[in-house]
């Protein structure tokens, strides 16, 4: 295949689902909930089939989450950081994360702003990667599938009525989800105090 052939394919209608899927993967690396909403709205409008949209969302989220683990693991290679934290704390952190992997992963998946520090901590403390990856896959599948299904059902039900406003409604839904998550975090922190 030549560069000309590739360009012709990418500009054809046949490439549209592939490019949309790649766009969903890329967006999920930047902002997860918006990627889920965008994928579901695109599927509800018939722009992309639901399963490829959901598969692209899962792929992007998994790649991003494993990347955060790798970021933490890379930081752990710093001799200065390892000395600063100390071997005893590294061992305690690893044990804590290994014991509470499911809770930590699911909480980080559902609470805004928690994925980066939590998943990077798994890598930094050299927590069991297989356990981490299994729980991340489960949390990603459950959370993103539920969000996708909610928005897909919403989008299919109101897309005709909203027409051009479907995207605004989708962004509003992202804002409500984000705000709701923030309220839960605030409520949990106040309940602890």
Secondary structure, 3 states (H helix, E strand, C coil): CCHHHHHHHHCCHHHHHHHHHHHHHHHHHHCHHHHHHHHHHHHHCCCCCHHHHHHHHHHHHHHHHHHHHHHHHHHCCCHHHHHHHCHHHHHHHHHHHHHCHHHHHHHHHHCCCCHHHHHHHHHHCCCCHHHHHHHHHHHHHHHHHHHHHHHHHHHHHHHHHHHHHHHHHHHHHHHHHHHHHHHHHHHHHHHHC
